[in-house]
Amino acid sequence: MKNAYLFLVLFAFGCTTAKMPPTPSQDFFGRLSTLCNQAYEGKVVFPEGGKDPFAGKALVMRVQSCSPTEIRVPFQVGEDKARTWVFTKSD
């Protein structure tokens, strides 16, 4: 009877899986997905002196179109809405 009990205990521990900590890329993707449907404004801080083409323009990123494997982030510079960052989760 003791052997049967010991077997059941060992079997139960063998059936559980330890949760592995997320990799840096998994962590980044997970944190980015929590920002879905939110927008953030920014500004150019480098290089100084207005020599950057983005200088003086409103910078806005919108985290949207989130799925378990892809997040799309349109990035607007002034009136220019031609950029979209695409983050894709892969093996």
Secondary structure, DSSP 8 states (H G I E B T S, - for coil): -HHHHHHHHHHHHHH--------HHHHHHHHHHTTTTEEEEE---SSTTS-STTTTS-EEEEEEEE-SSEEEEEEEETTEEEEEEEEE---
